[in-house]
Amino acid sequence: MELILNYWVEFLFTTITTLLIYMFKQYVGLKSGIKALLNNEIIRIYELYSELGYCPSYIKENIEEIYNSYHKLGGDGMITTMVE
C-alpha cells in the first residue's frame, strides 16, 4: 500500500511540475511576443507621423497607452526616446 501511495505522490508531483514549467514557458513566449508587437507598432506610428511632420492628439494618447503597456513588459530605452 505504501509503495503505491509513494508512486502516486511522485507521479502527481512530476505531472504538476511539468505542467508549471510548460505554463511558464508559454507565459514568457506570450510576453515576448506582445512586447515585440507593441515595439513594432510604436516604431510604425513614429515613422509615419515623423514623415508627416505632425501627430494628432488622439494618436499621442494611443501611443502613450501602448508605451505604458510596453514599458510594463520590460521595454527598452530606445522606444522611450522615440515616444518622448
C-alpha positions as CSV (number, residue, x, y, z in Angstrom):
1,M,0.0,0.0,0.0
2,E,2.8,2.4,0.9
3,L,4.6,1.7,-2.3
4,I,1.5,2.5,-4.4
5,L,1.0,5.7,-2.4
6,N,4.6,6.8,-2.9
7,Y,4.3,6.0,-6.6
8,W,1.2,8.3,-7.0
9,V,2.7,11.1,-5.0
10,E,5.8,11.0,-7.2
11,F,3.6,10.8,-10.3
12,L,1.5,13.8,-9.2
13,F,4.5,15.9,-8.3
14,T,6.2,15.2,-11.6
15,T,3.0,16.0,-13.5
16,I,2.4,19.2,-11.7
17,T,6.0,20.3,-12.0
18,T,5.9,19.6,-15.8
19,L,2.7,21.5,-16.2
20,L,4.0,24.5,-14.3
21,I,7.2,24.6,-16.4
22,Y,5.1,24.4,-19.6
23,M,2.8,27.2,-18.4
24,F,5.8,29.4,-17.5
25,K,7.4,28.9,-21.0
26,Q,4.1,29.8,-22.6
27,Y,3.8,32.9,-20.4
28,V,7.4,34.0,-21.3
29,G,6.7,33.4,-25.0
30,L,3.4,35.4,-25.0
31,K,5.1,38.2,-23.0
32,S,7.9,38.4,-25.5
33,G,5.6,38.3,-28.5
34,I,3.3,41.1,-27.2
35,K,6.3,43.2,-26.3
36,A,7.6,42.8,-29.9
37,L,4.2,43.7,-31.4
38,L,4.0,46.8,-29.2
39,N,7.5,47.8,-30.1
40,N,6.8,47.4,-33.8
41,E,3.6,49.5,-33.5
42,I,5.3,52.4,-31.8
43,I,8.1,52.4,-34.4
44,R,5.5,52.3,-37.2
45,I,3.5,55.2,-35.8
46,Y,6.7,57.2,-35.1
47,E,7.9,56.8,-38.7
48,L,4.5,57.6,-40.2
49,Y,4.0,60.8,-38.2
50,S,7.6,61.9,-38.4
51,E,7.3,61.9,-42.2
52,L,4.0,63.9,-42.0
53,G,5.6,66.4,-39.6
54,Y,2.7,66.4,-37.1
55,C,0.9,64.0,-34.8
56,P,-2.8,64.3,-33.8
57,S,-3.7,64.3,-30.1
58,Y,-5.7,61.1,-30.3
59,I,-2.6,59.3,-31.8
60,K,-0.5,60.8,-29.0
61,E,-2.9,59.3,-26.4
62,N,-2.8,56.0,-28.2
63,I,1.0,55.9,-28.2
64,E,1.0,56.7,-24.5
65,E,-1.2,53.8,-23.8
66,I,0.8,51.5,-26.0
67,Y,4.0,52.7,-24.4
68,N,2.8,52.2,-20.9
69,S,1.9,48.6,-21.7
70,Y,5.3,48.1,-23.5
71,H,7.1,49.6,-20.5
72,K,5.3,47.3,-18.0
73,L,6.5,44.3,-20.1
74,G,10.1,45.5,-19.7
75,G,10.5,47.6,-22.8
76,D,13.9,49.2,-23.6
77,G,15.1,52.8,-23.7
78,M,15.2,53.2,-27.5
79,I,11.4,53.3,-27.6
80,T,11.3,55.7,-24.6
81,T,13.4,58.1,-26.6
82,M,11.1,57.8,-29.6
83,V,8.0,58.4,-27.5
84,E,9.4,61.5,-25.9
